[in-house]
Amino acid sequence: MSWADIIVVMEKQHRAKLQRRFRKALRGQRIICLDIPDDYAFMQPELVELLKTRMARHLP
């Protein structure tokens, strides 16, 4: 994970789990939580649009 520019998770619980399991490796890393619940099917159009919207501010 040290090579990543940013790490993106969908839910706060995902961020917490990463921080518990990989505390040392994540030191100084940027973790973005999109606050998107796991209520969508794979590639569901509403999910795709939500991802585009939420990620837009974090990508060039």
PyMOL Python script that loads the backbone (N, CA, C, O; Angstrom):
from pymol import cmd

cmd.read_pdbstr("""\
ATOM      1  N   MET A   1       0.802  -1.195   0.000  1.00  0.00           N
ATOM      2  CA  MET A   1       0.000   0.000   0.000  1.00  0.00           C
ATOM      3  C   MET A   1       0.847   1.262   0.000  1.00  0.00           C
ATOM      4  O   MET A   1       0.340   2.345  -0.292  1.00  0.00           O
ATOM      5  N   SER A   2       2.092   1.142   0.314  1.00  0.00           N
ATOM      6  CA  SER A   2       2.940   2.331   0.380  1.00  0.00           C
ATOM      7  C   SER A   2       3.124   2.983  -0.984  1.00  0.00           C
ATOM      8  O   SER A   2       3.474   4.161  -1.060  1.00  0.00           O
ATOM      9  N   TRP A   3       2.894   2.242  -2.054  1.00  0.00           N
ATOM     10  CA  TRP A   3       3.055   2.777  -3.407  1.00  0.00           C
ATOM     11  C   TRP A   3       1.839   3.576  -3.871  1.00  0.00           C
ATOM     12  O   TRP A   3       1.931   4.303  -4.860  1.00  0.00           O
ATOM     13  N   ALA A   4       0.711   3.459  -3.187  1.00  0.00           N
ATOM     14  CA  ALA A   4      -0.533   4.094  -3.641  1.00  0.00           C
ATOM     15  C   ALA A   4      -0.514   5.598  -3.389  1.00  0.00           C
ATOM     16  O   ALA A   4      -0.076   6.055  -2.334  1.00  0.00           O
ATOM     17  N   ASP A   5      -0.994   6.360  -4.370  1.00  0.00           N
ATOM     18  CA  ASP A   5      -1.157   7.804  -4.180  1.00  0.00           C
ATOM     19  C   ASP A   5      -2.331   8.081  -3.254  1.00  0.00           C
ATOM     20  O   ASP A   5      -2.242   8.923  -2.361  1.00  0.00           O
ATOM     21  N   ILE A   6      -3.422   7.375  -3.469  1.00  0.00           N
ATOM     22  CA  ILE A   6      -4.588   7.459  -2.596  1.00  0.00           C
ATOM     23  C   ILE A   6      -5.189   6.058  -2.468  1.00  0.00           C
ATOM     24  O   ILE A   6      -5.020   5.206  -3.341  1.00  0.00           O
ATOM     25  N   ILE A   7      -5.882   5.850  -1.373  1.00  0.00           N
ATOM     26  CA  ILE A   7      -6.609   4.606  -1.147  1.00  0.00           C
ATOM     27  C   ILE A   7      -8.065   4.993  -0.971  1.00  0.00           C
ATOM     28  O   ILE A   7      -8.388   5.883  -0.184  1.00  0.00           O
ATOM     29  N   VAL A   8      -8.940   4.325  -1.702  1.00  0.00           N
ATOM     30  CA  VAL A   8     -10.362   4.668  -1.674  1.00  0.00           C
ATOM     31  C   VAL A   8     -11.150   3.498  -1.115  1.00  0.00           C
ATOM     32  O   VAL A   8     -10.969   2.353  -1.530  1.00  0.00           O
ATOM     33  N   VAL A   9     -12.030   3.803  -0.163  1.00  0.00           N
ATOM     34  CA  VAL A   9     -12.929   2.798   0.396  1.00  0.00           C
ATOM     35  C   VAL A   9     -14.360   3.299   0.250  1.00  0.00           C
ATOM     36  O   VAL A   9     -14.603   4.495   0.092  1.00  0.00           O
ATOM     37  N   MET A  10     -15.286   2.375   0.304  1.00  0.00           N
ATOM     38  CA  MET A  10     -16.693   2.724   0.125  1.00  0.00           C
ATOM     39  C   MET A  10     -17.357   3.148   1.433  1.00  0.00           C
ATOM     40  O   MET A  10     -18.192   4.053   1.436  1.00  0.00           O
ATOM     41  N   GLU A  11     -16.997   2.509   2.539  1.00  0.00           N
ATOM     42  CA  GLU A  11     -17.662   2.756   3.815  1.00  0.00           C
ATOM     43  C   GLU A  11     -16.644   3.027   4.920  1.00  0.00           C
ATOM     44  O   GLU A  11     -15.490   2.608   4.830  1.00  0.00           O
ATOM     45  N   LYS A  12     -17.081   3.731   5.961  1.00  0.00           N
ATOM     46  CA  LYS A  12     -16.204   4.052   7.089  1.00  0.00           C
ATOM     47  C   LYS A  12     -15.668   2.795   7.757  1.00  0.00           C
ATOM     48  O   LYS A  12     -14.532   2.774   8.231  1.00  0.00           O
ATOM     49  N   GLN A  13     -16.480   1.753   7.793  1.00  0.00           N
ATOM     50  CA  GLN A  13     -16.019   0.505   8.418  1.00  0.00           C
ATOM     51  C   GLN A  13     -14.865  -0.114   7.635  1.00  0.00           C
ATOM     52  O   GLN A  13     -14.012  -0.788   8.213  1.00  0.00           O
ATOM     53  N   HIS A  14     -14.835   0.110   6.324  1.00  0.00           N
ATOM     54  CA  HIS A  14     -13.723  -0.392   5.509  1.00  0.00           C
ATOM     55  C   HIS A  14     -12.429   0.340   5.878  1.00  0.00           C
ATOM     56  O   HIS A  14     -11.370  -0.276   6.003  1.00  0.00           O
ATOM     57  N   ARG A  15     -12.529   1.655   6.050  1.00  0.00           N
ATOM     58  CA  ARG A  15     -11.354   2.441   6.436  1.00  0.00           C
ATOM     59  C   ARG A  15     -10.841   1.988   7.801  1.00  0.00           C
ATOM     60  O   ARG A  15      -9.637   1.819   7.994  1.00  0.00           O
ATOM     61  N   ALA A  16     -11.757   1.794   8.738  1.00  0.00           N
ATOM     62  CA  ALA A  16     -11.365   1.368  10.085  1.00  0.00           C
ATOM     63  C   ALA A  16     -10.667   0.007  10.046  1.00  0.00           C
ATOM     64  O   ALA A  16      -9.672  -0.207  10.739  1.00  0.00           O
ATOM     65  N   LYS A  17     -11.186  -0.892   9.245  1.00  0.00           N
ATOM     66  CA  LYS A  17     -10.591  -2.230   9.136  1.00  0.00           C
ATOM     67  C   LYS A  17      -9.180  -2.152   8.544  1.00  0.00           C
ATOM     68  O   LYS A  17      -8.259  -2.811   9.027  1.00  0.00           O
ATOM     69  N   LEU A  18      -9.022  -1.343   7.499  1.00  0.00           N
ATOM     70  CA  LEU A  18      -7.689  -1.152   6.911  1.00  0.00           C
ATOM     71  C   LEU A  18      -6.718  -0.582   7.940  1.00  0.00           C
ATOM     72  O   LEU A  18      -5.583  -1.044   8.063  1.00  0.00           O
ATOM     73  N   GLN A  19      -7.175   0.420   8.670  1.00  0.00           N
ATOM     74  CA  GLN A  19      -6.304   1.063   9.645  1.00  0.00           C
ATOM     75  C   GLN A  19      -5.910   0.108  10.766  1.00  0.00           C
ATOM     76  O   GLN A  19      -4.789   0.175  11.270  1.00  0.00           O
ATOM     77  N   ARG A  20      -6.817  -0.773  11.158  1.00  0.00           N
ATOM     78  CA  ARG A  20      -6.487  -1.764  12.191  1.00  0.00           C
ATOM     79  C   ARG A  20      -5.470  -2.784  11.673  1.00  0.00           C
ATOM     80  O   ARG A  20      -4.505  -3.111  12.364  1.00  0.00           O
ATOM     81  N   ARG A  21      -5.688  -3.277  10.472  1.00  0.00           N
ATOM     82  CA  ARG A  21      -4.861  -4.365   9.941  1.00  0.00           C
ATOM     83  C   ARG A  21      -3.516  -3.899   9.383  1.00  0.00           C
ATOM     84  O   ARG A  21      -2.536  -4.643   9.423  1.00  0.00           O
ATOM     85  N   PHE A  22      -3.467  -2.672   8.865  1.00  0.00           N
ATOM     86  CA  PHE A  22      -2.263  -2.215   8.158  1.00  0.00           C
ATOM     87  C   PHE A  22      -1.755  -0.871   8.675  1.00  0.00           C
ATOM     88  O   PHE A  22      -1.302  -0.031   7.899  1.00  0.00           O
ATOM     89  N   ARG A  23      -1.834  -0.679   9.969  1.00  0.00           N
ATOM     90  CA  ARG A  23      -1.486   0.616  10.573  1.00  0.00           C
ATOM     91  C   ARG A  23      -0.124   1.136  10.099  1.00  0.00           C
ATOM     92  O   ARG A  23      -0.023   2.282   9.660  1.00  0.00           O
ATOM     93  N   LYS A  24       0.902   0.323  10.182  1.00  0.00           N
ATOM     94  CA  LYS A  24       2.249   0.782   9.797  1.00  0.00           C
ATOM     95  C   LYS A  24       2.328   1.102   8.309  1.00  0.00           C
ATOM     96  O   LYS A  24       2.892   2.127   7.926  1.00  0.00           O
ATOM     97  N   ALA A  25       1.776   0.250   7.481  1.00  0.00           N
ATOM     98  CA  ALA A  25       1.846   0.446   6.028  1.00  0.00           C
ATOM     99  C   ALA A  25       1.056   1.669   5.581  1.00  0.00           C
ATOM    100  O   ALA A  25       1.347   2.251   4.536  1.00  0.00           O
ATOM    101  N   LEU A  26       0.067   2.058   6.364  1.00  0.00           N
ATOM    102  CA  LEU A  26      -0.783   3.190   5.984  1.00  0.00           C
ATOM    103  C   LEU A  26      -0.289   4.523   6.536  1.00  0.00           C
ATOM    104  O   LEU A  26      -0.870   5.568   6.242  1.00  0.00           O
ATOM    105  N   ARG A  27       0.752   4.496   7.315  1.00  0.00           N
ATOM    106  CA  ARG A  27       1.253   5.738   7.905  1.00  0.00           C
ATOM    107  C   ARG A  27       1.567   6.753   6.813  1.00  0.00           C
ATOM    108  O   ARG A  27       2.377   6.489   5.924  1.00  0.00           O
ATOM    109  N   GLY A  28       0.928   7.906   6.883  1.00  0.00           N
ATOM    110  CA  GLY A  28       1.147   8.961   5.903  1.00  0.00           C
ATOM    111  C   GLY A  28       0.351   8.806   4.615  1.00  0.00           C
ATOM    112  O   GLY A  28       0.430   9.657   3.729  1.00  0.00           O
ATOM    113  N   GLN A  29      -0.418   7.724   4.507  1.00  0.00           N
ATOM    114  CA  GLN A  29      -1.212   7.497   3.300  1.00  0.00           C
ATOM    115  C   GLN A  29      -2.548   8.234   3.386  1.00  0.00           C
ATOM    116  O   GLN A  29      -3.101   8.427   4.469  1.00  0.00           O
ATOM    117  N   ARG A  30      -3.038   8.627   2.255  1.00  0.00           N
ATOM    118  CA  ARG A  30      -4.328   9.298   2.166  1.00  0.00           C
ATOM    119  C   ARG A  30      -5.402   8.240   1.906  1.00  0.00           C
ATOM    120  O   ARG A  30      -5.327   7.498   0.927  1.00  0.00           O
ATOM    121  N   ILE A  31      -6.395   8.178   2.786  1.00  0.00           N
ATOM    122  CA  ILE A  31      -7.506   7.243   2.627  1.00  0.00           C
ATOM    123  C   ILE A  31      -8.778   8.063   2.461  1.00  0.00           C
ATOM    124  O   ILE A  31      -9.122   8.880   3.315  1.00  0.00           O
ATOM    125  N   ILE A  32      -9.462   7.835   1.359  1.00  0.00           N
ATOM    126  CA  ILE A  32     -10.705   8.548   1.064  1.00  0.00           C
ATOM    127  C   ILE A  32     -11.870   7.592   1.261  1.00  0.00           C
ATOM    128  O   ILE A  32     -11.886   6.490   0.714  1.00  0.00           O
ATOM    129  N   CYS A  33     -12.837   8.028   2.045  1.00  0.00           N
ATOM    130  CA  CYS A  33     -14.058   7.245   2.233  1.00  0.00           C
ATOM    131  C   CYS A  33     -15.169   7.922   1.439  1.00  0.00           C
ATOM    132  O   CYS A  33     -15.469   9.096   1.655  1.00  0.00           O
ATOM    133  N   LEU A  34     -15.771   7.182   0.527  1.00  0.00           N
ATOM    134  CA  LEU A  34     -16.821   7.729  -0.334  1.00  0.00           C
ATOM    135  C   LEU A  34     -18.200   7.703   0.319  1.00  0.00           C
ATOM    136  O   LEU A  34     -19.145   8.280  -0.217  1.00  0.00           O
ATOM    137  N   ASP A  35     -18.325   7.047   1.457  1.00  0.00           N
ATOM    138  CA  ASP A  35     -19.613   6.938   2.158  1.00  0.00           C
ATOM    139  C   ASP A  35     -20.715   6.416   1.247  1.00  0.00           C
ATOM    140  O   ASP A  35     -21.800   6.992   1.169  1.00  0.00           O
ATOM    141  N   ILE A  36     -20.425   5.327   0.567  1.00  0.00           N
ATOM    142  CA  ILE A  36     -21.406   4.673  -0.304  1.00  0.00           C
ATOM    143  C   ILE A  36     -21.718   3.311   0.308  1.00  0.00           C
ATOM    144  O   ILE A  36     -20.834   2.460   0.407  1.00  0.00           O
ATOM    145  N   PRO A  37     -22.966   3.097   0.720  1.00  0.00           N
ATOM    146  CA  PRO A  37     -23.317   1.813   1.334  1.00  0.00           C
ATOM    147  C   PRO A  37     -23.256   0.665   0.331  1.00  0.00           C
ATOM    148  O   PRO A  37     -23.397   0.861  -0.876  1.00  0.00           O
ATOM    149  N   ASP A  38     -23.045  -0.519   0.857  1.00  0.00           N
ATOM    150  CA  ASP A  38     -22.944  -1.718   0.021  1.00  0.00           C
ATOM    151  C   ASP A  38     -24.344  -2.252  -0.289  1.00  0.00           C
ATOM    152  O   ASP A  38     -24.688  -3.380   0.065  1.00  0.00           O
ATOM    153  N   ASP A  39     -25.137  -1.422  -0.951  1.00  0.00           N
ATOM    154  CA  ASP A  39     -26.524  -1.770  -1.272  1.00  0.00           C
ATOM    155  C   ASP A  39     -26.751  -1.895  -2.770  1.00  0.00           C
ATOM    156  O   ASP A  39     -27.896  -1.977  -3.213  1.00  0.00           O
ATOM    157  N   TYR A  40     -25.699  -1.912  -3.543  1.00  0.00           N
ATOM    158  CA  TYR A  40     -25.821  -1.891  -4.999  1.00  0.00           C
ATOM    159  C   TYR A  40     -25.290  -3.184  -5.606  1.00  0.00           C
ATOM    160  O   TYR A  40     -24.402  -3.834  -5.055  1.00  0.00           O
ATOM    161  N   ALA A  41     -25.849  -3.531  -6.739  1.00  0.00           N
ATOM    162  CA  ALA A  41     -25.345  -4.671  -7.502  1.00  0.00           C
ATOM    163  C   ALA A  41     -24.106  -4.227  -8.283  1.00  0.00           C
ATOM    164  O   ALA A  41     -23.896  -3.034  -8.502  1.00  0.00           O
ATOM    165  N   PHE A  42     -23.298  -5.188  -8.694  1.00  0.00           N
ATOM    166  CA  PHE A  42     -22.104  -4.903  -9.474  1.00  0.00           C
ATOM    167  C   PHE A  42     -22.475  -4.125 -10.731  1.00  0.00           C
ATOM    168  O   PHE A  42     -23.323  -4.550 -11.515  1.00  0.00           O
ATOM    169  N   MET A  43     -21.827  -2.982 -10.906  1.00  0.00           N
ATOM    170  CA  MET A  43     -22.002  -2.116 -12.081  1.00  0.00           C
ATOM    171  C   MET A  43     -23.431  -1.591 -12.248  1.00  0.00           C
ATOM    172  O   MET A  43     -23.831  -1.219 -13.351  1.00  0.00           O
ATOM    173  N   GLN A  44     -24.184  -1.562 -11.172  1.00  0.00           N
ATOM    174  CA  GLN A  44     -25.530  -0.982 -11.219  1.00  0.00           C
ATOM    175  C   GLN A  44     -25.399   0.477 -11.651  1.00  0.00           C
ATOM    176  O   GLN A  44     -24.573   1.204 -11.100  1.00  0.00           O
ATOM    177  N   PRO A  45     -26.193   0.917 -12.621  1.00  0.00           N
ATOM    178  CA  PRO A  45     -26.044   2.276 -13.156  1.00  0.00           C
ATOM    179  C   PRO A  45     -26.048   3.370 -12.085  1.00  0.00           C
ATOM    180  O   PRO A  45     -25.289   4.333 -12.192  1.00  0.00           O
ATOM    181  N   GLU A  46     -26.878   3.241 -11.071  1.00  0.00           N
ATOM    182  CA  GLU A  46     -26.916   4.248 -10.002  1.00  0.00           C
ATOM    183  C   GLU A  46     -25.595   4.281  -9.232  1.00  0.00           C
ATOM    184  O   GLU A  46     -25.128   5.348  -8.831  1.00  0.00           O
ATOM    185  N   LEU A  47     -25.009   3.126  -9.032  1.00  0.00           N
ATOM    186  CA  LEU A  47     -23.718   3.054  -8.350  1.00  0.00           C
ATOM    187  C   LEU A  47     -22.627   3.695  -9.195  1.00  0.00           C
ATOM    188  O   LEU A  47     -21.800   4.449  -8.682  1.00  0.00           O
ATOM    189  N   VAL A  48     -22.626   3.401 -10.465  1.00  0.00           N
ATOM    190  CA  VAL A  48     -21.617   3.967 -11.366  1.00  0.00           C
ATOM    191  C   VAL A  48     -21.694   5.492 -11.355  1.00  0.00           C
ATOM    192  O   VAL A  48     -20.664   6.163 -11.291  1.00  0.00           O
ATOM    193  N   GLU A  49     -22.887   6.035 -11.417  1.00  0.00           N
ATOM    194  CA  GLU A  49     -23.050   7.496 -11.394  1.00  0.00           C
ATOM    195  C   GLU A  49     -22.592   8.083 -10.062  1.00  0.00           C
ATOM    196  O   GLU A  49     -21.940   9.126 -10.026  1.00  0.00           O
ATOM    197  N   LEU A  50     -22.932   7.414  -8.984  1.00  0.00           N
ATOM    198  CA  LEU A  50     -22.515   7.874  -7.660  1.00  0.00           C
ATOM    199  C   LEU A  50     -20.990   7.854  -7.530  1.00  0.00           C
ATOM    200  O   LEU A  50     -20.398   8.784  -6.982  1.00  0.00           O
ATOM    201  N   LEU A  51     -20.369   6.808  -8.027  1.00  0.00           N
ATOM    202  CA  LEU A  51     -18.905   6.724  -8.004  1.00  0.00           C
ATOM    203  C   LEU A  51     -18.269   7.842  -8.828  1.00  0.00           C
ATOM    204  O   LEU A  51     -17.299   8.463  -8.392  1.00  0.00           O
ATOM    205  N   LYS A  52     -18.805   8.093  -9.997  1.00  0.00           N
ATOM    206  CA  LYS A  52     -18.277   9.179 -10.838  1.00  0.00           C
ATOM    207  C   LYS A  52     -18.359  10.511 -10.105  1.00  0.00           C
ATOM    208  O   LYS A  52     -17.405  11.289 -10.109  1.00  0.00           O
ATOM    209  N   THR A  53     -19.489  10.766  -9.483  1.00  0.00           N
ATOM    210  CA  THR A  53     -19.700  12.029  -8.773  1.00  0.00           C
ATOM    211  C   THR A  53     -18.760  12.163  -7.580  1.00  0.00           C
ATOM    212  O   THR A  53     -18.103  13.190  -7.412  1.00  0.00           O
ATOM    213  N   ARG A  54     -18.701  11.131  -6.761  1.00  0.00           N
ATOM    214  CA  ARG A  54     -17.899  11.201  -5.532  1.00  0.00           C
ATOM    215  C   ARG A  54     -16.395  11.195  -5.814  1.00  0.00           C
ATOM    216  O   ARG A  54     -15.627  11.807  -5.071  1.00  0.00           O
ATOM    217  N   MET A  55     -15.972  10.516  -6.871  1.00  0.00           N
ATOM    218  CA  MET A  55     -14.547  10.443  -7.192  1.00  0.00           C
ATOM    219  C   MET A  55     -14.044  11.671  -7.941  1.00  0.00           C
ATOM    220  O   MET A  55     -12.848  11.960  -7.922  1.00  0.00           O
ATOM    221  N   ALA A  56     -14.930  12.384  -8.591  1.00  0.00           N
ATOM    222  CA  ALA A  56     -14.530  13.523  -9.428  1.00  0.00           C
ATOM    223  C   ALA A  56     -13.677  14.530  -8.664  1.00  0.00           C
ATOM    224  O   ALA A  56     -12.710  15.054  -9.216  1.00  0.00           O
ATOM    225  N   ARG A  57     -14.005  14.803  -7.437  1.00  0.00           N
ATOM    226  CA  ARG A  57     -13.260  15.819  -6.674  1.00  0.00           C
ATOM    227  C   ARG A  57     -11.892  15.327  -6.195  1.00  0.00           C
ATOM    228  O   ARG A  57     -11.073  16.120  -5.730  1.00  0.00           O
ATOM    229  N   HIS A  58     -11.648  14.030  -6.308  1.00  0.00           N
ATOM    230  CA  HIS A  58     -10.385  13.466  -5.840  1.00  0.00           C
ATOM    231  C   HIS A  58      -9.407  13.140  -6.964  1.00  0.00           C
ATOM    232  O   HIS A  58      -8.250  12.805  -6.711  1.00  0.00           O
ATOM    233  N   LEU A  59      -9.875  13.238  -8.193  1.00  0.00           N
ATOM    234  CA  LEU A  59      -9.034  12.902  -9.340  1.00  0.00           C
ATOM    235  C   LEU A  59      -8.796  14.138 -10.195  1.00  0.00           C
ATOM    236  O   LEU A  59      -9.640  15.032 -10.257  1.00  0.00           O
ATOM    237  N   PRO A  60      -7.641  14.184 -10.855  1.00  0.00           N
ATOM    238  CA  PRO A  60      -7.355  15.357 -11.699  1.00  0.00           C
ATOM    239  C   PRO A  60      -8.280  15.437 -12.901  1.00  0.00           C
ATOM    240  O   PRO A  60      -8.169  16.362 -13.705  1.00  0.00           O
TER     241      PRO A  60
END
""", "prot")
cmd.dss("prot")
cmd.show_as("cartoon", "prot")
cmd.util.cbc("prot")
cmd.orient("prot")
